[in-house]
Amino acid sequence: MARIAVIGAGMGAMAAAARLAVAGHRVAVYERTETYGGAVRRFERDGFSFDTGPGLLSLPAVYRDLFVKTGKEPLESCVELVQVDPSSHHLFADGTRVSLPNASRAGAVAALDEALGSGAGQRWGDFLVRAREAWDRTRRPLLEEPLWPNWSVLAGREPYPAVPHKRLLRTRRAGTLAEIGAWELRDPRLAALLDNYALTYGLDPGDAPASASVLPYMEHAFGTWYVRGGMRELARAVYERCLARKVEFVFGAEVTAVLEKDGRAAGVELADGGVAEADTVVGTGPWRLRGLVRGRALYDAKAVEPGPEGMAAGRVVVCLALRGARAADAAHRTVVHSPDSESELDFFAHGVPPEQPTVRIDRPDDPALRPDDGHEAVVLTSTVPSQTHYDWTAAGAADAFADRMVAAAERAIPGLRERTLWQEVRTPLHTREETGAEGGGVPAPSLASAAGTLLHPSNSTAIPGLFAVGGWSHPGGGLPHAGMSGALVAGLVVEGPEFRGSQ
């Protein structure tokens, strides 16, 4: 039985902790805040409850596998998963609306044809077929296996099979999402639908590689799911699974250094001066681990290193407590697309907030989130620069941007302001406080091609016995990816560097 110290109680860290405990190790988790879950948090007031992190789950199979591998009780016995239908409702800049059914390519084709005109749905459907090829080519190396030592292979050839287009005796192939939208989808609304998958993570569609097509493919192929009671219930279930497997949690315990002995990780030092010896250390965030390692390089010269551009995106979340019942036909998630995506990109480049940002509206039909059926809890989310790239502490910055978000949301929910009892605004500053991420950034999933700039550092480090887990490490950000990260780290610890992922 080895002693394992885990730094942080985020979703990836807890997924690793549960698996390592089942493998027979003695696991202790040291979390600097007073609770678990990382960015998967909840805000409560006056009988209202709001998810302030992820609002929906894709690829629930990742957490089903975690629960199967760590106990007798399946995931569905611990939380209630609800498949959201429609998967999302979209309101485009020209007023066009479309509802996309959950996990149905044929349904999406029909809905888009009806809303956008004949042929639009078929172009989207054909794009999803090509996106599946990119998924099939990258799924194992990007999600199910530790990052290859020769990771540069993933940085080269574009896995998306772009359709050749001829113009003026030239043949061109889409290499970015923006080019797919312009050359293959050929409709500004379809392009906006596609671009949103990049913009959600603060990525410029003009730079995001065509391989990012796997993001809409995952949603359409595997569906989107809600956890009854709010997504925080998923974090609670994983935490309780850890407790059932005898994982020890120490809250309010900030780790200030990783201890080394004979050239390998040997435990952690705490802010109160305490020391916890361990045979293996698992930590979240390469940027954090680098500050905890004294006089040592975290990765060797050939490894993927995180860059400042990887921490540019954050979230502004507006929690709205509303009087009046939720409309019976309201979609769980509505995306109100900005009429000027360039102004959103300018926000990241020049720090000028857009007048009309893209806003994601979550309106769960869940009695647990509201005081009674005469009220409604609504969450608005927009992707913004992190504190590192924009000063969210400036007077009025948060409230002014929240007002723009509410104005944009009123396009989809008329009379929203009149129904509002109160609102709570949360910025990247809150994310930084809850997760420790530099500037309150939110990581994107790892993506192939793009010269490797959208890969994340490996789970193994240059220091024996020290491993990195969570969204800032391979395979990147998002709830499913966090769970996969935990599985990869547990495999590397238990089986050693020869571990190549689950078969």
C-alpha positions in Angstrom: 0.0 0.0 0.0 1.5 3.3 -1.1 0.8 6.7 0.4 -0.5 9.1 -2.2 -1.0 12.9 -1.6 -3.4 14.6 -4.0 -3.2 18.4 -4.2 -6.7 19.8 -4.8 -10.2 18.4 -4.8 -11.3 19.2 -8.3 -13.2 16.7 -10.4 -10.1 15.3 -12.1 -8.2 15.0 -8.7 -11.2 13.3 -7.1 -11.6 10.9 -10.0 -7.9 9.9 -9.6 -8.2 9.6 -5.9 -11.1 7.2 -6.0 -9.4 5.0 -8.5 -6.2 4.9 -6.6 -7.9 4.1 -3.4 -9.6 1.1 -5.0 -6.2 0.0 -6.3 -5.2 -0.4 -2.6 -3.4 2.9 -1.9 -3.8 5.2 1.0 -4.9 8.5 -0.5 -5.2 11.9 1.2 -6.5 15.0 -0.6 -5.3 18.4 0.5 -7.7 21.2 -0.6 -6.9 24.9 0.1 -10.6 25.9 0.1 -13.3 24.5 2.4 -15.1 22.3 -0.2 -14.6 20.0 -3.1 -15.5 20.2 -6.8 -13.1 22.8 -8.2 -15.1 25.0 -10.6 -18.3 22.8 -10.2 -19.9 25.1 -7.6 -23.3 26.2 -6.5 -24.7 29.6 -5.4 -27.7 29.5 -3.1 -29.9 32.3 -1.8 -33.5 32.7 -0.7 -34.5 29.3 -1.8 -32.8 29.7 -5.2 -29.9 27.5 -6.4 -27.6 28.1 -9.4 -24.8 26.1 -11.1 -22.0 28.6 -11.4 -19.7 26.2 -13.3 -20.6 23.7 -16.1 -24.4 23.5 -16.7 -24.5 20.4 -18.8 -22.5 17.1 -19.1 -21.4 15.5 -22.3 -19.9 12.0 -22.5 -21.5 10.7 -19.2 -19.9 7.4 -20.0 -16.7 8.8 -18.4 -18.4 9.1 -15.0 -20.3 5.9 -15.5 -17.0 4.1 -15.9 -15.6 5.8 -12.8 -18.4 4.5 -10.7 -18.3 1.0 -12.2 -14.6 0.8 -11.5 -14.8 2.2 -7.9 -17.8 0.4 -6.4 -21.0 -1.6 -6.7 -23.3 1.4 -7.0 -23.6 2.7 -10.6 -23.6 6.4 -11.3 -27.4 6.4 -11.9 -28.0 5.1 -8.3 -26.1 8.2 -7.0 -27.5 10.9 -9.2 -30.4 11.3 -11.7 -29.2 11.9 -15.2 -31.6 13.6 -17.5 -31.1 13.8 -21.3 -31.8 17.3 -22.3 -34.2 17.7 -25.3 -33.7 19.9 -27.3 -30.0 19.8 -26.8 -29.9 23.5 -27.4 -32.0 26.3 -28.9 -30.2 28.9 -30.9 -31.3 32.5 -31.6 -29.1 34.0 -34.4 -28.4 37.6 -35.1 -31.0 37.9 -37.9 -33.7 36.6 -35.5 -33.8 33.0 -36.9 -34.4 30.4 -34.3 -33.7 26.6 -34.3 -33.9 23.9 -31.8 -31.5 21.0 -32.2 -32.7 17.6 -30.9 -30.4 15.7 -28.6 -28.1 13.1 -30.1 -29.9 12.9 -33.5 -28.1 13.8 -36.7 -31.2 13.2 -38.7 -33.2 15.4 -36.3 -30.7 18.2 -36.5 -30.7 18.0 -40.4 -34.5 18.3 -40.5 -34.6 21.1 -37.9 -31.9 23.1 -39.7 -33.5 22.6 -43.1 -36.8 23.9 -41.7 -35.3 26.9 -39.9 -32.6 28.0 -42.3 -33.8 26.7 -45.7 -33.5 23.6 -47.7 -29.9 22.3 -47.9 -28.6 23.9 -44.7 -29.3 20.8 -42.7 -27.7 18.5 -45.2 -24.5 20.6 -45.2 -24.4 20.4 -41.4 -25.1 16.7 -41.5 -22.3 16.1 -44.0 -20.0 18.2 -41.8 -20.8 16.0 -38.8 -19.9 12.9 -40.9 -16.5 14.4 -41.6 -16.1 15.5 -37.9 -16.7 11.9 -37.0 -13.6 11.0 -39.0 -11.6 13.5 -37.1 -13.0 12.1 -33.8 -12.1 8.5 -34.8 -8.5 9.6 -35.7 -7.9 11.5 -32.5 -10.0 9.9 -29.8 -7.5 7.5 -28.4 -4.3 9.7 -28.5 -6.1 12.8 -27.3 -8.5 11.3 -24.7 -7.8 7.7 -23.8 -4.1 7.4 -23.7 -1.3 9.3 -21.9 0.2 12.0 -24.1 2.7 10.4 -26.4 6.4 11.2 -25.9 6.5 12.0 -29.6 3.5 14.3 -29.2 4.6 16.4 -32.2 2.9 13.7 -34.3 -0.4 15.1 -33.0 0.7 18.6 -33.9 1.2 18.0 -37.6 -1.3 16.5 -40.0 -4.8 17.9 -39.7 -7.2 15.0 -38.9 -10.3 16.7 -40.3 -11.0 15.5 -43.9 -11.8 18.8 -45.5 -13.6 18.9 -48.8 -11.6 20.3 -51.6 -12.9 23.5 -53.2 -11.8 25.0 -56.5 -11.8 28.7 -57.2 -9.9 30.5 -59.9 -7.9 27.4 -60.8 -6.9 27.0 -57.1 -7.9 24.1 -54.9 -8.3 25.0 -51.2 -9.1 22.9 -48.1 -10.5 24.2 -44.8 -7.9 24.2 -42.1 -9.7 26.2 -39.5 -13.3 26.3 -38.2 -13.9 29.7 -39.9 -12.9 28.2 -43.2 -15.2 25.2 -42.7 -18.0 27.7 -42.0 -17.2 29.8 -45.1 -16.4 27.0 -47.6 -18.3 24.0 -46.5 -21.3 25.2 -44.5 -21.9 28.4 -46.6 -24.4 30.0 -44.4 -23.5 32.7 -41.8 -25.9 31.1 -39.3 -24.4 27.7 -39.6 -21.0 29.3 -39.4 -22.1 31.0 -36.2 -23.3 27.7 -34.8 -19.9 26.1 -35.5 -17.9 29.1 -34.4 -19.6 29.1 -31.0 -17.9 25.8 -30.1 -14.6 27.7 -30.3 -15.7 31.0 -28.8 -17.0 29.1 -25.8 -13.4 28.4 -24.9 -12.1 31.8 -25.9 -10.6 30.4 -29.2 -10.7 32.5 -32.4 -12.5 30.4 -35.1 -10.1 31.9 -37.5 -7.2 30.2 -35.7 -8.9 27.2 -34.2 -7.9 24.1 -36.2 -10.4 22.2 -38.2 -9.8 19.4 -35.7 -12.0 21.4 -33.3 -14.9 19.9 -35.3 -14.8 17.1 -32.7 -16.4 19.4 -30.2 -19.8 19.7 -32.0 -19.5 16.0 -33.0 -19.2 15.0 -29.3 -22.4 16.9 -28.5 -24.4 15.5 -31.4 -23.1 11.9 -31.1 -23.3 11.4 -27.3 -25.9 13.9 -26.3 -26.1 16.5 -23.5 -27.2 15.6 -20.0 -28.3 17.4 -16.9 -27.9 16.2 -13.3 -31.2 16.6 -11.4 -30.6 19.0 -8.5 -27.8 20.8 -10.4 -24.4 19.8 -11.7 -23.0 20.2 -8.2 -24.7 16.9 -7.4 -22.2 15.2 -9.7 -19.4 16.6 -7.7 -21.1 15.5 -4.5 -21.5 12.0 -5.8 -17.8 11.7 -6.8 -16.8 13.2 -3.4 -19.0 10.6 -1.5 -17.6 7.8 -3.7 -14.1 8.9 -2.6 -15.2 8.8 1.1 -16.7 5.4 0.6 -13.3 4.2 -0.7 -11.6 5.6 2.4 -10.0 8.7 0.8 -9.1 11.2 3.4 -9.9 14.9 2.7 -8.2 17.8 4.5 -9.9 21.1 3.7 -8.4 24.5 4.4 -5.0 22.9 3.7 -2.9 24.9 1.2 0.1 23.1 -0.2 3.2 25.3 -0.4 5.8 22.9 -1.7 6.3 19.4 -3.1 8.9 17.6 -1.1 11.6 15.5 -2.8 13.9 12.7 -1.6 16.5 10.9 -3.6 15.3 12.8 -6.7 11.6 11.8 -6.5 8.5 13.3 -5.0 8.2 12.4 -1.4 5.2 14.4 0.0 3.9 17.9 0.5 4.5 20.8 2.8 1.5 22.8 4.0 1.1 26.5 4.7 0.7 25.8 8.4 4.2 24.3 8.4 3.0 20.7 8.5 4.4 18.0 6.3 2.6 15.0 4.8 5.0 12.3 3.6 3.9 10.3 0.5 5.3 7.9 -2.0 3.5 9.6 -4.9 2.1 13.2 -5.3 -0.7 14.1 -7.7 -1.3 17.8 -8.3 -3.7 20.0 -10.3 -2.4 22.6 -12.8 1.1 22.5 -14.2 1.3 26.2 -13.5 0.6 25.5 -9.8 3.0 22.5 -9.6 5.8 24.6 -11.1 5.5 26.9 -8.2 5.6 24.1 -5.7 8.7 22.4 -7.1 11.9 24.0 -5.8 14.8 24.3 -8.2 13.6 21.7 -10.7 12.1 21.8 -14.1 8.6 20.3 -14.1 8.9 19.0 -17.7 11.9 18.1 -19.9 12.8 20.3 -22.9 10.8 18.2 -25.3 7.5 18.3 -23.4 4.4 20.4 -24.2 4.5 23.5 -22.0 1.5 25.6 -21.1 1.6 29.1 -22.6 -0.1 32.3 -21.4 -2.6 32.1 -24.3 -4.0 28.9 -22.8 -5.2 30.9 -19.8 -6.9 33.8 -21.7 -10.5 32.7 -21.3 -12.7 33.0 -18.3 -16.4 33.2 -17.6 -18.9 35.8 -16.4 -21.9 34.1 -14.8 -25.1 36.0 -13.9 -27.5 34.2 -11.6 -31.0 35.5 -12.0 -33.8 35.0 -9.4 -37.0 35.5 -11.3 -40.6 36.0 -10.2 -43.1 34.1 -12.3 -43.2 30.4 -13.4 -40.8 28.9 -16.0 -42.5 28.7 -19.4 -43.6 25.2 -20.1 -41.9 25.2 -23.6 -38.6 26.8 -22.5 -35.5 25.1 -23.7 -33.0 24.0 -21.0 -30.2 25.8 -22.9 -30.6 28.7 -25.3 -27.6 30.3 -27.1 -28.2 33.9 -28.1 -25.5 34.6 -30.8 -23.8 38.0 -31.0 -24.4 39.9 -34.2 -20.7 40.8 -34.2 -18.4 38.0 -33.3 -15.4 40.2 -34.3 -16.2 42.5 -31.4 -16.0 39.5 -29.1 -12.6 38.6 -30.4 -11.6 42.3 -29.9 -12.4 41.9 -26.3 -9.6 39.4 -25.9 -7.2 41.3 -28.2 -7.8 44.9 -27.0 -9.9 44.7 -23.9 -13.0 46.4 -25.3 -16.2 44.6 -24.2 -18.7 43.8 -27.0 -22.0 45.7 -26.9 -23.9 42.5 -27.6 -22.0 39.4 -26.3 -23.0 35.8 -27.1 -24.9 34.5 -24.0 -25.7 31.0 -23.0 -29.0 30.8 -21.0 -29.7 27.8 -18.8 -33.3 27.3 -17.6 -33.4 23.9 -15.9 -36.9 22.5 -15.3 -35.9 21.5 -11.8 -38.0 22.2 -8.6 -34.9 21.8 -6.5 -33.5 25.0 -7.9 -36.4 27.4 -7.0 -38.4 28.2 -3.9 -41.7 27.2 -5.5 -43.3 26.9 -9.0 -44.0 30.6 -9.0 -40.4 31.4 -9.4 -37.5 30.5 -11.8 -33.7 30.2 -11.4 -31.9 31.2 -14.6 -28.1 31.3 -15.3 -26.5 33.4 -18.0 -22.9 32.7 -19.1 -20.5 34.5 -21.4 -16.9 33.7 -22.3 -14.6 36.6 -21.5 -10.9 37.3 -21.0 -9.5 36.1 -17.7 -8.3 38.6 -15.0 -4.8 38.1 -16.5 -6.1 39.8 -19.7 -8.8 42.2 -18.4 -9.2 44.0 -15.1 -12.4 42.6 -13.6 -11.7 44.5 -10.4 -12.2 47.9 -12.2 -15.1 49.8 -10.8 -18.4 48.9 -12.6 -16.7 46.4 -15.0 -18.6 43.3 -13.8 -22.0 45.0 -13.5 -21.7 46.8 -16.8 -20.9 43.6 -18.6 -23.7 41.7 -16.8 -26.2 44.4 -18.0 -25.1 43.7 -21.5 -25.6 40.0 -21.0 -29.1 40.5 -19.6 -30.0 42.8 -22.5 -28.8 40.1 -24.9 -30.8 37.4 -23.1 -33.9 39.5 -23.3 -33.9 38.8 -27.0 -34.8 35.2 -26.1 -36.8 35.9 -22.8 -38.8 39.1 -23.3 -39.5 41.0 -20.0 -36.5 39.4 -18.3 -35.5 42.5 -16.4 -39.1 43.1 -15.1 -39.1 39.5 -13.7 -35.8 39.8 -11.9 -35.9 39.9 -8.1 -32.2 40.0 -7.7 -29.0 38.9 -9.5 -25.6 37.7 -8.5 -22.7 38.4 -10.8 -19.6 36.1 -10.8 -16.4 36.9 -12.8 -13.1 35.2 -13.3 -12.1 36.5 -9.9 -14.5 34.0 -8.3 -13.1 31.2 -10.5 -9.6 32.1 -9.3 -10.7 32.0 -5.7 -12.4 28.7 -6.1 -9.9 26.9 -8.3 -6.6 28.7 -7.9 -6.3 29.0 -11.7 -4.2 32.0 -12.8 -6.5 34.9 -13.6 -9.6 32.6 -13.1 -9.0 31.0 -16.5 -11.0 28.1 -17.8 -9.1 25.5 -19.9 -10.1 24.3 -23.4 -10.0 20.6 -24.3 -6.9 19.4 -26.1 -7.0 19.6 -29.8 -4.8 18.1 -32.5 -2.9 19.9 -35.2 -2.3 23.7 -34.8 1.4 23.0 -34.3 0.6 21.6 -30.9 -0.4 24.9 -29.4 -3.7 23.4 -28.2 -2.3 20.4 -26.5 -1.9 20.3 -22.8 1.1 19.1 -20.8 1.4 15.4 -20.0 0.2 13.8 -16.8 3.7 12.5 -16.1 6.3 15.0 -15.2 10.1 15.1 -15.2 10.1 14.4 -11.5 9.5 10.7 -10.7 6.5 10.2 -8.5 4.9 13.5 -9.4 1.8 13.6 -11.7 -0.4 16.3 -13.0 -4.2 15.9 -13.2 -7.2 18.1 -14.2 -8.2 20.5 -16.9 -4.9 22.2 -17.3 -3.2 18.9 -18.0 -3.7 16.3 -20.7 -6.4 15.8 -22.1 -7.6 19.4 -21.2 -10.7 21.1 -19.9 -14.3 20.1 -19.6 -16.1 17.7 -17.2 -15.5 14.6 -19.3 -11.9 15.5 -19.9 -11.4 15.9 -16.2 -12.7 12.4 -15.5 -10.5 11.1 -18.3 -7.5 12.8 -16.7 -8.1 11.1 -13.4 -8.3 7.7 -15.1 -5.0 8.3 -17.0 -3.2 9.4 -13.8 -4.4 6.5 -11.9 -3.3 4.2 -14.6 0.2 5.7 -14.7 0.6 5.5 -11.0 -0.7 1.9 -10.7 0.9 0.4 -13.9 3.8 2.7 -14.5 5.0 4.5 -17.6 4.1 1.5 -19.8 0.4 2.3 -19.2 -1.3 3.0 -22.5 -4.9 3.6 -21.5 -8.0 1.4 -21.1 -8.7 -1.0 -23.9 
